[in-house]
Amino acid sequence: MAAKLGQILITSGIITEAQLNEALTMQKKGGGRIGTSLVKLGHITEDKLVTFLSKQYGMAAIDLAEYKIDPAVLKLIPADMAKKYMIMPLTRIGATLTVAMADPSNVFAVDDIKFMTGYNVEVVIATESALINAITTYYGGKVAGVVAAPERLGAAQKAMKLEAKDYTLSEEGGIEDAFGADEGTTVDVDEFDQVVGKAIGDVEVIEDKEDAETIREVAAPIIKLANGILLNAVKVGASDIHVEPYENSMRVRYRVDGECRIVMNLPAKIKNALTSRLKIMARLDISEKRLPQDGRIKLKLGKKREVDFRVSTVPCLFGERTVMRILDKANLQADLTKLGIGGNALNDLMAALDKPNGMILVTGPTGCGKTTTLYSALNYLNKIDVNISTAEDPVEYNFMGINQVAVKEDIGLTFAAALRSFLRQDPDIIMVGEVRDFETAEIAIKAALTGHLVLSTLHTNDAPGTISRLLNMGIEPFLVAASVILIASQRLVRKICLQCKEEEKIPVPALVKLGFSEEEANSIKCYRGRGCPACGNTGYKGRIGIYEVMPMKDALKELTLEGASADEIRRTAVQLGMETLRMSGLTKVKDGITSVEGIARATFGD
């Protein structure tokens, strides 16, 4: 924050670079905030600094001397916390507590107040001298020099590779640069233990008020750690976070580009505290440790960006395992042309989406990007003249213009029940999150036959096998042939990191065995990622889809009516121009997008 605020002040012409360097030197010797140092040196007045911060962060600036504070509001924040963070509670209206601060960038303080009081916190800015006078007047005692929270936790920062600039507010008022770039860091257990100390132990739920106040003090590192785990995951582009308790440690892993990586090893003594904090954030019952629970955490980054974490806890042998799926709309690629579908496959898919009725199925294993493909298709179809309804479990991303229903099977709102309701809602396009049973499949097919375009997913290995799956579910062959207009199967493969991409020599026989012709095997260039800091030394950065798109042409409909096997359907589909998953993958290898190893793993058995 220091360098950032100083540079902004220089850019605004309020101070010079020499004055900033002088203040930084003073700050290194005596601590404190850069703003305080600048005021002490006479380079800027308190009033001018407060006015500047007010404009910079979009927060109101107030004169504390004009406020008479209600004793009931004072009780909400203890004296030690007010002095620690140099904050002053002003008013409470409903669930919102307004506090005055000298440093609006101190999100640690705001987070602690939210956690302790349970209220939403609205920040206004006051001068440091006014805050010291108010705290002395209302709480009594002396106010020690305040050091920003990031500086107080120097050892913890070192353990987690943090820097003082972390957790700073952007010009839009959001959090930027949550952690350093080294996402592969393993926390040193001994060093972290020195910071957390014996005070944390296994933090349990204690109803007694005095004990609760003690817990609030010792829980501060846990709050920061939980926030850091979430924010760091967003920064490195993780899709999931795994927090796993074991007998002598607690492991934190991120799933990045489909692969799990260990990012932290924490002492076992804090596992209950960390799990409780994550459950509180997800509004789960922290006293219930015997049953699985599901919740959601919403994290705001700036004024426009919101990231959701879908939280699931399961009791294991040594504690509760917490897994969080990250739903970041900023990373959602909702453009069909950028998902990896190309050539005739894309033309076939677009042609099917342009039809007024019929069923389009997207298949593949869990985590292969089926939902993203469906959202991209809906984004293409989402026009003012059509009515789109979706049934999802759960709703991962919300879209303007699409009526989305979250399935809740425990109260009877199943996919089938939602579908029946949709048919009475004058729909044009229906999306069903997943065809899980005969009832859902039957209603979806009838909807497709009665003038609706239906999109859904199914868990099968390839496009031709989907026909057999529907027949095995009990759907009549003539209904499948009449309703299904296209089946797309997909996988996600990792893209080679562009920063460390290099040519790889693969023996010609190996390339031929993979599916290349002799001529192609002798002429193509293959690539791999050497591994660098930009990709976490994995050689890969990002993922792209490979697709097997099978439009239901007349010959395939006839085979379906005859009850042909998946192999027969596949052979005929290839003859009619379908590109298999392996063929799609080989195209990505020829284009230098992914490696031979990646395609061999993603299309094993093809």
N, C-alpha and C positions, 0 to 999 in steps of 0.2 A: 504493500500500500504506500510505503514511504516514497519509493522512487516514482511510483505511478502518480501520486498526488503532486509531488514536486515537479514532475515533467508537465503535468497539466497546468500548474500555476505558471511555469515558464512559458508554455505555449500561449497562455492567456495574457502574457505580458505583465503579470502581477509581481513576479520576482525575477531575478536574474539567475543564471547558472552558478555564478560565484556565491550568491546568497544561499542557494540550495546546498552546495557543497559544504558551506560553513555550518548550516543547520544539521546536515548529515553527520559531520564530525562531532558536533555537540550531542547529537542523539546517541552515537556510538559510545561516548564517554558516560553520559548520564541516563540513557534510556529514554522512554517516553515516546510520544508521537511526533512525527515530523512537523505537524501543524503547531504543536506546543513549542517546539524548538524555534520555529520561524517567528512566533509571537514574542518569545523571550528575547530574541536577538533584535527585535524591533523592525523586522523586514515586512511585517504585515500586522494589521490590528486584528484583535479577536472578532470584532464586528464584521470586518471585511472578509475574514476567513469563513465565518458562519454564513454570510450572504452568498459567498462563492460555493460552499458545500451545498447550500439549499438549492441553488440553481443546478449544480452538477448532478445531484442525486434525486432531484424532483421532490424534495421533502420541505415541509414548512419550517421556517425559522421563528423562534418565539423568544420573548423576554420573560425569563423565569420569575423575575421580581413581581410580575403582575399576577402570578398564580397563587391561590390559597388552596393547599392540597388537603383533601379529605383524609382524616386518620384511617378510615376503612380502606382507602386505596393504598396508603403507606404500608399497611400490614401485608399486602400482597407480595411485596418484595422486601426481604430481610435487609437489615442495615449492611451486613457484610457483603452481600451481593451488590447493593447500590454503590458501596465504596470500591469494590473490586472492579466493576465495569464502568464506574462513574456514570450512573444512570439515575433518573428521577422519575418515579411513577407520577402521572398527572391526573388522569381520569379513567374511569371504566364505564363504558356504555355497552350494555348487553355482553356479548362475548369478545369485545375488543378492548384491549388495554393500551392506552397511549402513554409512551414514555419519552422523556427527553434524553438525548445523548449528545456528546461532543464529537464522537467518531461514528458516523452512520455506516461505515464499512465493516464494523465489528459484528459480523453475522454470528460469531460464537455467542456473544452476549444475548442477541435476540433469540437464538435457538434455546439457550438455557432458560430464558424467561418463559418462552412458550412451553417448554417441557415442565417447568416448575409450577406455573400457574394454570396451565390448561387453556389460556386465553390466546386469541389472535393478538399480535403485537403490531401497533402502528407507531412508527418512529418520527419524532420531530427533533430539530437541531437547536441546541442552546450553546452558549459560550462555556468554556471550561471553568472560568472563574465563577460564573453564575451557578453552575452545577455544584462546585465546591461549597459555595455559600448555602445553597439550598440543602445539600446533604448534611452539612454541619448544623444547620438550623433545625431540621426536622428529625434527624437521626442522632445528632450529637457526636462527640468525639472528633478526631482528626481524620482527614482524608489523605492517604499516602499517595505518592506519585503513581499515576496509573500507567501501566505498560500494556500495550495491545496484546490481546490473547495469543496471537501467533508467536510473539516473542517470549511469552512466559513458558511455552511448551517446547523449548529448544531441543531437549533430549528426545521427546516424542517425535518431533519433526525429523530429527536425524534418523530415528528408527524407521520411520515411514517415508523417508526421502521427501520431506516437505520443505518448502521454502517460505520465507516471511511474506512473499507476494501472494501466496495461496489464499483462497477464499476471499478474494477482493471483489468489489462490486464493479460491474461494467458501467459504461455511461448510460445504459438503459436500466440500470438498477438491479442487474442480475449477477449471478456468480460466474466468474470466468477463471480459467486456468486452475481448476480445483486442486490438481496435484502436479508434481513434476512429470517429465516425460517417461521415466523409467517404470513402466507398468509391470515389469517382471520382478520387482523387488520382493525379497523375502524378509520380513521383519525379524530382526535379531531378538530372540525371546528374552535374553537376560537384560538387554538394554531397555526394552519396552517395560520389563518388570520393574526396573528402577524408577520409571516414571509413574507407573500405575501404583506400585507399592502394595503393601499389605492392606491399605485402606479400602481397596475395592473388594477384594475377596470374591465370594459368590454373593452378589447383590440379590437379595430376595425381596419380595413384596412385604413391606412392613407398614402396618396401618398407623402405628403410633407416630404422632406429629413430630416429636423431637427426633426420633430416629430417621424419619423421612427427611428432615432438614439436613441431617448428617449425610444421608445418601445422596442428596442433591449435590453436595460439595464433591464427593468422591466420584460421582457419576459423570462429571464433566469430560474426562478423557474418553469415556465410553461413547458419549454423545458425539464427540469429534471423530472418533474412530468409525462409528456407524455412518456418519455423514460422508466421511472420506471414502469408505468402501463403495457407497452408492455413486458419488460424484466421479471417482476414478474410473468406475466401470463405464459410465457414460462417455467419459473422455476417450477411453481406448476402444470404444465401439463394441463392447461386450454385448452378447444377447442374453446371457444368464449369469447370475451370481450364485455360487454354492458356498454356504457357511456350514461347515461340518465339524461337529464335536467328536473327539476321540478321547481315549483314556488319559493321555498325557499332553494333549495339545488340541488346538482348534485350527482347522485349515480353512482358508478362504481361496476359492478358485473362481476364475472368470472363464466363460466360454466365449472365445474370440474366433471368428471365422470357422465355427463348427468344432474347434478343438478346445479342451479344457486346459487351463494353465494355472499353476499354483502362484498366487501373488502374495500371500501372507501365511505365516505360521505363528499363531498367537498362543500365549500360555493358557492352559486349561482352566486356570482359576477365574478367568473372565468370561467363560463361555455362557454362564447363566445371565450375566449382566448384559452382554452383547445381544443375546437372543431376546431378552426382555425389551431392550431398547428398540430392536427391529419390530417386535410385536406391538409395542406401543405406537410406533409410527404407522403401522398397518391397521391400527384400531382392532387388534385381536385381544383375547382374554389371556393376560399373562399369568393368571392363576391356574389355567387349564394346561397341564403339561402331559396329559395322558392320551389326548386325542389329536388327530390332524386338524389344522385350521387353514383357512384361506382368507386373504385380505388384499389390500391394495395401498400403495404409497404413492402420493403425487408430489413430485419435486418440481419447483418452479425455477427456471434458469432465465432470468431476465423477465421482461414484461410479456413477451410473446411465446417463448418456448416452454413447454411443459413436458415432463417425462413421467410416465407411469411405471410403477414396478408391481407386477403381479406376484404376490407373496404366498408361499405355501410352506407350512411347517409340518414336520412329521416326527413323532417321538422315536428315537433310536436308543441303542444300548447305553450310550454315555451322554445323552441329552437330546435336545431337539435340533434336528437338521432343518435349516432354512434355505429354500431355493427361491430366487426372485427372477422372474422373466422381465426384461427391460423392454418397454414399449415406447419408443422414441419416434414420434411422428416426423421429426426432422430427418431421420434416416430412412423413412419409408419411401421406397421407390415405386411410385404408382403410375409409371409410364411403361406400357407393354413393350415399346420398342427398345427399352433400356434394360430389360430383364435377362437378355441373352437369347431370346427367340429370334430366329432370323430366317430369311429366304422363304421357301414355300410353307414352312411351318407357321410363320407369322401371318402369311396371307390366308392360310386355312383357318386360323384362329379368328382373325378379324372378320372373315366371311361368315363364320358361325355366329359371332356376336351380333352381326348385322341382321340376322334372321329374326322374324317376329316371334317365333315359338320353337320349342324343343329343349332338350337338356344337354348342358355342357358339363362334363365331369373332369376335375383336376385330381390326379392321383399321385401317390408317393408315400414314403414313410414319414413319421413325425419329424418336424424340423427341416423339411426340404423346401419350404417356401411356398406351399400351396395357398395359404391365406393371402400372402402378398400378391400372388398371381390373380386371385379372385378380386382383391381390392383394386388392382390395376384394371381389370376388366370392368368392374363397376364404375371406376373413375372415368373410363372411356364411354360407358353407357349413360352416365349421369347427366341427363339433359332436362331442360325445363318441361318438356312435353311427355315425360314418362314418370310412372310411379314405381319406385324401387323399394322393396321391403327385404330385410335380411333377418335371419334367425342365427345367432352365434353363441358359442359357449367357450369363453366369454366374448364380449365385444372388445376387441383389441384396440381399434382406432375408430374414432367417430368422424363422419363425413357429412357436410352440409348437403341437404337435398336427398339423403338416403334415410329411410325409416328403419332403425336398427333395434332389434329386440334381443335381450340377453336371456338365454335359456336358463331356467331354474327347475331342474327335475324334481327337487325335493318338495316343491309345491304343485307339481303337475304340469308345469309349463315346459313340455318337452319339445323337441324339434317337430314332431308330428302335430302336437297341439298348436304350435305357432303357425305351422303351415296351413292348418285348417282355418285359423283366424285370418291369415293373409288372403285366402281365397274369397273372403267376404269384405275385403278392403280395397277392391277394384285395383289389383296390381297389374303392372305390365311385365315387370322383371322381379324374380324372387331368387334370393340367395340363401341356401341352407348350408350352415357351417360344415356339417358332416352327415352323410347317409350311414347311420349306424345299424339300422334294423329294417325288417320287411315293411313295417307300417310307414316309416318315413319315406322309404324308397317308393312305395306304392302311391302315396299321396303326391310326391314330387313328380312321378311319371304321369299321373293323371293331370296334374297342373300343366305339364309340358304338352300334353295332348289336347288341352282345352284352350290353347291360344296364349300361353305364357312362356316366356323365356326363363328357364330355371338353371341356376349355376350351383354346383355343390362339389364336395370333395369326398374321396373314398381312399381307404388305405389298401392299395394294391401295389405290386412291384412294377407293373408296366401297363401300357394302354390296352393291349389285347387281353390281358388277364382280367381286366375290369368287367368284360362281358361275362366271363365265367363266374365272377364273384356275384354279379347281379342275379344270374340264373340260379346260383346256389342259395341265394337269399330267398328264393321262392318267386321271383318275378317271371312272368310268362315270356318266352322268347319273342312273341309277336309284339308285346308291349315295349320290350327293349329296342327291337328293330325300328319300331314306329316313333319312339320318343327321343332316343339318344342321337344327337347330331354330330358330336365331337367328343373325343376323350384325349386328354393331354396328361402324360406322365412326366415327372421332373425330378431332378436332383440338384443339389448345390455343390459346386466345386470351387476350391480356393484359387484365387488369382495370384499369379506370380508377382512378387513385390517389384515395382518398377525401379526402386532405388538400388537393388542388388541383383537385378536380372542378368543372367549370363548363359551362354550356350552350353548345352549338355550333349555329350556324345552317347547315343543309344545304339546298340547293335542292330543291324538291319533285321535279323531273324526275330528279335524281340518286337520290333515295330510291326512286322508282318503278322506275328501272332496276336498283336493287339487289334489288328483289323485294317492296317494300311496295305495297299497294293505294293508289289515289288518296286514299281516305278516310284511311287510316293515315298516309300521307305528309303530309297537311295537319294532322294532329292530334298526332303524336308529338313528344316532346322528345328531342333527341340531346345527348349529353354528350361531353366530352373532358377530358383532364388537362392543365392549364396547364404543369405542371412545377414541382417544388419539391425541397428537400433530402431529404425523406422518400422520394421515388421516384427520386433521382439525376437530377432534371430531365428525366425521360423522359415523365412524365405517366401512367405505368402502374406498378402495384404488385401482383404476384401474377398467377396464371393460373387459368383455369377451362376446363372442357371443353365443346365443342359436339358433339352426338352425332346419328348417323343410325342408328336401331335398326330392323332389318327382321326381324320374326318370319316364319318360313317357313310361310305359310298355304297352304291347298290350291291356290289359284290360282297361286301362285308355284312350287309343286312341279310342277304341270302344265307351266308354261312351261319349267322346268328340264328335264323329260323330253323336251320338244319341241325343246330346243336353242335357245331364244329368245335374242335379243341382250340385252346389259346394259341398253340403252335401253328395250326392251320390259318387262323385269323392273322397271325403275325406275318407269315410268309406272303399271304395275299396282300396285306397292307404295304409291305415293303415293295412288292411288285407294282403296286399302285402309286408308289412314290413316297411312302412314309420313311422318315429318317429316324432310326432307332436312337436310344439314349447313347449307346456306344458311338454311333456315327456322328451324333451331335457333339460328343466329347472330343472325337478326333478332329473335328473342324476347329474346336477351340485350341487344340494342341498345334495345328497347322498355323493358326493365327497368332501363336505365341502368347496366348492369354493364360493358359494353365499348363501344368506339367504332365508328362506321361504317367508318373506315379499317381497324381491326383485323379486322372481319368480311370486308371486301373482300379483304384480303390472305390470310386463312386459307382462304377458300372460292373462290379465284380459279378461274374456269372453270366453276363450278357454274351 
